[in-house]
Amino acid sequence: MTFSPDVLRFADGSDVTADDVKDRRLEILDLLAANAYGRFPPKPRAVTGDMEDTGERTCCGHAVEKDVTVAFDTPKGNYFFPVNYFQPTGNGKHPLIVCLNFRPDRYDKYVPAEEVIDRGYALATLYYEDVTSDDGDFSDGLAGMFDRPMDGTGYGKITLWAYAASRVIDYFSTLPEIDADEIAVIGHSRLGKTALWCAANDPRVKYVCSNGSGCMGAAYGLTHHEGGETLADITRVFPFWFCSNLLRYPDHMEKLPFDQHLLIAACAPRYVCVNSAEDDAWADPYSEQLACVGASPMWTLHGTDGFVGPETPAKVGDGFPDGHIAYYLRDGLHYLGRADWNHFMDFIDGKKV
């Protein structure tokens, strides 16, 4: 299959070589920012955290619950949001998983905290609407703290949620119990899109897991399968997730200057895990697998493997974790469950030095 646009071709038509692969990544990020997700607000001068020990030991006593308030400066004053933190009680430094979540609950159906802690990870969970609301209100929360450009490239809500995840990394990477070289981000559905966009822009994210992220996430858009969400579908219902320039393309897909394999490719040479579910047709699992295939040449230029697996459709239960891009297809529905978490942690554990 031919993947368009070509990962290894600059916008001017020239070939990308190993010497200029970093320039291609920056070009891809600019392309996606200008035409899909919107440009990031400026980074803050400083990020701080106020950590409150709840006094509760949890996860069989293997972790301590802590409430953290992450704060930073913006052009319109200081801004802060809460993060739930499970701090391991064991000695030494721990890899950190930052989970973008749909609810503020510490113990949530999407977050198997005990399993995560027992596998040696620290865990920080961020409720996305504590950052800004999931709607078209760009005065709400963090969205109101910057002047949003009106040239079509102004940030969508996905960019703001990704920006907040990076602020979590700013603070937690300073903690003595966190191994700042082993940072992972995970998200499901729209937050899977967010996790990928965060990782693409933030090279401190060594591992990223996109779970059921589908259209405008890990699913290759120009190859569409029955029941899968389309660009027209997503921009009709959720236009505020994206920059307004994206609204030019749903009726003119032939003019689309990017596809989602580029989003995965922008994470090279780091580690990407894409999880799909058999009965999650809306997320188009086979297109997610194809995007892994299409992104792989970027890792080849880095002298390593991208996706090590087939181009033909995966079967339920298949997993392909050998390269820097892993793909898993499980049975079941659109959900972030223990199987998905364990696939991601198995992948990380297999790659840690």
C-alpha positions in Angstrom: 0.0 0.0 0.0 1.2 3.5 -0.8 0.8 5.9 2.1 0.2 9.6 1.3 1.8 11.9 2.1 5.1 10.1 2.1 6.7 10.2 5.5 10.2 10.4 3.9 9.5 13.3 1.6 9.6 17.0 2.5 6.7 19.3 1.5 8.9 20.7 -1.3 9.2 17.2 -2.8 12.8 16.5 -1.8 13.7 13.2 -0.1 14.3 13.0 3.7 17.7 11.5 4.6 19.1 10.3 7.9 20.9 13.6 8.2 17.7 15.7 8.1 15.1 13.4 9.8 14.9 15.9 12.7 13.9 18.6 10.3 11.2 16.4 8.8 9.8 15.9 12.3 9.5 19.6 12.8 7.9 20.0 9.4 5.3 17.4 10.3 4.6 19.0 13.7 4.1 22.4 11.9 1.8 20.8 9.3 -0.3 19.1 12.0 -0.5 22.2 14.1 -1.5 24.5 11.2 -4.0 22.1 9.7 -5.3 19.8 12.4 -4.9 20.5 16.1 -3.8 24.1 16.3 -0.6 25.7 17.6 0.4 25.3 21.2 0.3 28.2 23.6 3.8 29.5 24.8 5.5 27.4 27.4 5.3 28.8 30.9 8.4 30.3 32.6 8.0 28.0 35.6 5.8 25.1 36.7 5.3 24.3 40.4 3.4 21.7 42.3 1.7 21.7 45.7 1.6 18.1 47.0 -0.8 17.1 49.8 -0.5 13.7 51.4 -3.9 12.3 52.1 -2.5 9.9 54.7 -4.0 7.0 52.8 -1.9 4.0 51.9 -3.5 2.1 49.0 -2.8 -0.6 46.5 -2.2 -3.2 49.3 0.1 -0.6 51.0 2.3 -0.3 48.0 1.4 3.3 47.3 0.4 6.5 49.0 -2.4 8.7 47.8 -1.5 12.3 47.2 -3.3 15.3 45.8 -1.2 17.5 43.6 -2.0 21.0 42.3 0.1 21.8 39.3 0.5 25.6 38.7 2.2 27.7 36.1 2.1 31.3 34.7 0.2 32.3 31.6 -0.2 35.7 29.9 -3.4 36.3 31.9 -2.2 35.1 35.3 -1.4 32.0 37.2 -3.3 28.8 36.3 -3.6 25.5 38.2 -5.3 22.2 38.0 -5.4 19.1 40.2 -3.7 15.7 39.6 -4.3 12.4 41.4 -1.0 10.8 42.3 -0.2 7.3 43.4 3.3 7.5 44.9 5.0 4.0 45.2 6.3 3.2 48.7 9.2 1.2 47.3 12.7 2.7 47.3 14.5 3.9 44.2 13.3 5.7 41.1 10.1 4.6 39.3 8.9 5.1 35.7 5.9 7.4 35.6 2.7 6.9 33.7 0.6 10.0 33.1 -3.0 9.0 32.4 -5.4 11.4 30.7 -8.8 10.4 32.1 -12.5 11.2 31.6 -13.4 11.5 35.3 -11.8 13.1 38.3 -12.2 10.0 40.4 -9.0 8.6 41.9 -10.3 5.0 41.5 -11.9 4.8 38.1 -13.0 2.1 35.7 -10.4 3.1 33.2 -7.5 3.2 35.7 -6.4 -0.1 37.3 -4.2 1.7 39.8 -3.2 -1.4 41.9 -2.0 -3.3 38.9 0.0 -0.3 37.7 1.6 0.2 41.1 2.4 -3.5 41.5 4.2 -3.5 38.2 6.6 -0.9 39.5 5.2 2.3 38.1 4.2 5.6 39.6 0.9 6.9 38.4 -0.5 10.4 37.9 -4.0 10.9 36.5 -5.3 14.1 35.0 -9.0 14.7 34.5 -9.2 16.5 31.2 -12.1 18.8 32.0 -10.1 20.2 35.0 -8.0 21.8 32.2 -10.8 23.1 30.0 -14.3 22.0 29.1 -15.0 19.5 26.3 -17.0 22.0 24.2 -16.7 25.1 22.1 -16.2 27.5 25.0 -12.8 28.9 24.5 -13.1 31.2 27.5 -13.3 28.2 29.9 -10.4 27.2 32.1 -7.0 27.1 30.4 -8.5 28.1 27.1 -9.3 31.5 28.5 -5.7 32.2 29.7 -4.3 32.8 26.2 -5.3 34.9 23.2 -6.3 32.3 20.6 -5.1 33.1 17.1 -7.9 33.7 14.7 -6.0 32.8 11.5 -7.3 29.2 11.4 -4.4 27.8 13.4 -5.7 28.6 16.9 -5.5 25.7 19.3 -8.3 23.2 19.6 -9.2 21.6 22.9 -7.0 18.5 22.1 -3.9 20.8 22.0 -4.8 22.3 25.4 -5.2 18.9 27.0 -1.9 17.9 25.5 -0.3 21.1 26.8 -1.6 20.3 30.3 -0.1 16.8 30.2 3.3 18.3 29.4 2.9 20.6 32.5 2.3 17.5 34.6 5.6 16.1 33.2 7.3 19.4 34.0 6.5 19.0 37.7 6.6 15.2 38.2 9.9 14.8 36.4 11.5 16.9 39.2 10.4 14.5 42.0 13.2 12.3 43.5 11.2 9.1 43.2 10.5 9.6 39.5 12.9 8.4 36.7 12.6 11.3 34.3 14.1 9.2 31.5 11.1 6.8 31.7 8.0 8.9 31.2 4.9 7.4 29.6 1.5 8.9 28.6 -1.7 6.9 28.0 -5.1 8.0 26.8 -8.3 6.5 25.4 -10.5 7.7 22.6 -10.3 11.5 22.2 -7.7 11.3 25.0 -5.7 8.8 22.9 -5.5 11.4 20.2 -4.4 13.8 22.9 -1.7 11.4 24.2 -0.3 11.0 20.7 -0.2 14.8 20.1 1.4 15.4 23.5 4.1 12.8 22.8 4.7 14.0 19.2 5.5 17.5 20.6 7.2 16.6 23.9 10.3 14.5 23.4 10.5 13.7 27.2 7.6 11.2 26.6 9.5 8.0 25.9 6.4 5.8 25.6 2.9 6.7 24.5 -0.2 4.5 24.3 -3.1 5.4 22.1 -6.1 3.3 22.9 -9.1 3.3 20.5 -8.2 6.7 19.3 -9.5 6.3 15.8 -10.2 9.2 13.4 -7.7 12.0 13.9 -5.8 9.8 16.3 -4.0 6.6 15.2 -6.4 5.6 12.4 -5.1 6.2 8.9 -7.8 8.4 7.4 -7.5 8.0 3.6 -8.2 4.3 3.9 -11.6 4.0 5.5 -13.4 0.8 6.4 -17.1 0.1 7.0 -18.4 1.6 10.2 -15.4 3.8 10.8 -15.7 7.4 11.8 -14.8 9.9 9.0 -13.3 13.4 9.1 -16.8 14.7 8.1 -18.3 12.9 11.1 -15.8 14.1 13.7 -15.7 17.8 12.5 -19.4 18.0 12.4 -19.8 16.9 16.1 -16.5 18.0 17.6 -15.1 20.9 15.6 -13.7 22.5 18.8 -11.2 19.7 19.3 -9.3 21.0 16.3 -8.1 24.2 14.7 -10.6 25.8 12.3 -8.3 25.2 9.3 -9.3 21.5 9.5 -12.9 22.4 8.6 -11.7 23.1 5.0 -11.1 19.4 4.3 -14.0 17.1 5.1 -15.6 17.7 1.7 -12.2 17.8 -0.1 -10.2 14.9 1.3 -8.1 14.8 -1.8 -6.6 18.1 -0.7 -5.7 16.9 2.8 -2.0 17.7 3.3 -1.5 15.1 6.1 -2.7 11.7 7.4 -2.5 10.1 10.8 0.6 8.0 10.1 2.5 11.3 10.2 1.3 11.9 13.8 2.7 8.5 14.8 5.9 9.2 12.8 6.5 12.5 14.7 7.1 10.4 17.8 10.1 8.7 16.3 12.6 7.3 17.4 10.6 6.8 20.7 8.1 4.1 21.5 4.4 4.0 20.4 1.8 1.5 21.4 -1.5 1.4 19.5 -4.3 -0.6 21.0 -7.5 -1.5 19.1 -10.7 -3.5 19.8 -12.5 -5.9 17.5 -15.9 -4.5 18.0 -14.8 -0.9 18.0 -15.6 -0.3 14.3 -16.0 3.5 14.9 -12.3 3.7 15.7 -11.5 1.6 12.5 -8.9 -0.9 14.0 -7.5 -1.9 10.6 -6.8 1.7 9.7 -5.0 2.0 13.1 -2.8 -0.9 12.1 -2.1 0.6 8.7 -1.0 3.9 10.2 1.6 1.9 12.2 2.8 0.4 9.0 2.9 3.8 7.2 4.8 5.5 10.1 7.5 2.9 10.2 10.0 4.4 7.6 10.7 7.3 10.1 12.2 4.8 12.5 14.1 3.1 9.6 15.9 6.5 9.0 16.8 6.5 12.7 18.4 3.1 12.2 15.9 1.0 14.1 12.6 -0.8 13.6 9.2 0.8 13.5 6.3 -1.6 13.3 7.3 -5.2 13.0 4.2 -6.9 11.8 2.0 -7.5 8.8 0.1 -5.2 6.5 -2.7 -7.7 6.3 -5.4 -7.3 9.0 -4.5 -8.6 12.4 -6.6 -11.3 14.0 -8.2 -10.9 17.4 -5.6 -11.6 20.1 -2.7 -10.6 17.9 0.1 -8.5 19.3 3.1 -7.1 17.6 5.5 -5.6 20.2 8.9 -6.3 18.7 9.6 -2.9 17.1 9.4 0.6 18.4 5.7 0.7 17.3 3.5 -2.0 18.9 0.0 -2.9 17.8 -2.5 -5.0 19.7 -6.0 -6.1 18.7 -8.2 -7.5 21.4 -11.8 -8.6 21.5 -14.5 -6.5 23.0 -15.7 -2.9 22.8 -14.5 0.7 22.9 -13.0 0.8 26.4 -9.7 1.2 28.2 -9.4 -1.9 30.3 -6.8 -4.0 32.2 -5.8 -5.9 29.0 -5.0 -2.6 27.3 -3.0 -1.4 30.3 -1.1 -4.7 30.5 -0.3 -4.6 26.8 1.2 -1.1 27.3 3.2 -2.1 30.4 4.4 -5.3 28.8 5.6 -3.2 25.8 7.4 -0.7 28.1 8.9 -3.5 30.2 10.3 -5.1 27.1 12.0 -1.9 26.0 13.4 -0.5 29.2 17.2 -0.5 29.3 
